Amino acid sequence: MKNVGEALETPAGVHQEEHATGERSTRNRVARSILDHGPSTVAELAGRLSLTQAAVRRHLDALVADDVVAPREQRVYGARGRGRPAKVFALTDCGRDAFDQSYDKLAADALRWIRERFGGDEAVVAFARARIAEQAAAYRKAIEAAAPEERTEALARALSADGYAATARSAPVGEQLCQHHCPVAHVAEEFPQLCEAETEIFSQLLGTHVQRLATIAHGDGVCTTFIPKISPQTTDNASASTAGRNPA
């Protein structure tokens, strides 16, 4: 039997609820698009989601008010053109948490226990390397099946399948591998060995020295790794840089 409220609910109330549900769904799509593609402009979001820019701005205003996204100046790589940089919207820590289904506290507690009982930071490094090496088996297959010039893109697709929302893009004298999401970002804030082991395995998989320019765990919006153009001379002499923000 319906309760009194349900019995007296008007069609207008039903329509209002349907409208609110649709608004929430679209707002979630906007946030998810930023998660998958990284910091985005209003125009980019409108194009990806087939929405008007006015609609995107309305949803972004609500997401900013809820501390899910935050506006910031667009980072420019290379020479900057004339005019003001475009404003982009990036997920906040709160926004990332809304997508995470991780057990951050449990993972951090486990790593502290490993560090205290089994050899300090060296034990954490050993764990981080073993963890990423196990993941890398699938990444290696994807890279080996790709042409040399497509290996960074192949790695990005493999990382995306593991929840890292990764993309590859051209950069001066090389490429940039961008991970727009990191399932272990909060744990990596305390244990940067996780980032360092990941950087090492990227170098091994791609057969060249790579440089980590930014990490979500360090407070950046995207984990960014620079990969120089691979030459035959570097293929057999790969080494990895230390994870973290570029000192320059």
C-alpha positions, 0 to 999 in steps of 0.5 A: 500500500502506498503511504500518504506522501506517495498517494498525494504525489502530483505529476509535477513532483514526479517530473521534478524528481526525474529532472533531478535524477537526470541532472545528477546523471549528467553531472556524474558524466561531466566529472567522469569525463574529467577523470578519464581525460584529465583537466578539461576546458568547458569547450572540450567537455561540451564536445565530448559529452554532446552538451552545450557549453552553457549546460557544462558551465552549469554542471561545473558550477555545481561540482565546484560548489560540492568541492568535486572539481576546481578551476585552474589555469591550463598548463602549457607545454612549450611556447605559450601563445598570445592571450590568457591561458584557457581555464581548465577544471580538474578533480579535487582530492574529494572528487577522486575519492568519490570514484575510488573504491580503494582500501587506502587505510588498510594498504597504508597500515600494511606497508607500515607493518612491512617497513617496521617488521621486514627491513625498513624502506628497503622492504617497501621498495621490494614490495613496490617492485614486486607489485608493479612487476606482476601488473607489468606482465600484461603491459609487456604483452601489449607493448611487444604487440605494438609497432615501436612508434605506438608503444607508448599508446599501447602502454596507455591503453593497458594502464587504462584497463587497470583503472589509470585512465591513461593517455599518450600525447606528443611532446617536443622530442618525445611523448608524454604518458599521462595517467589521469587517475591513480587508485593508490594516490593517497597511499603513495603520498606516504610511500613514494616508492610506489611511484618510483617502482612504476617509473622504473617499470615504464623504463624497462617496458619501453626500453629507454630512460623516462622522466616522471614530471608530475604525480597525483600523489605529489599534488599534481592533477595528472601523473605525467611521464616524459618518454624521449624518442626511442633510438636503437642506441637507447633501447638496450641501455634503459634507466629510470629517473626518480619519481616526483616533480621535475626539479626544473 
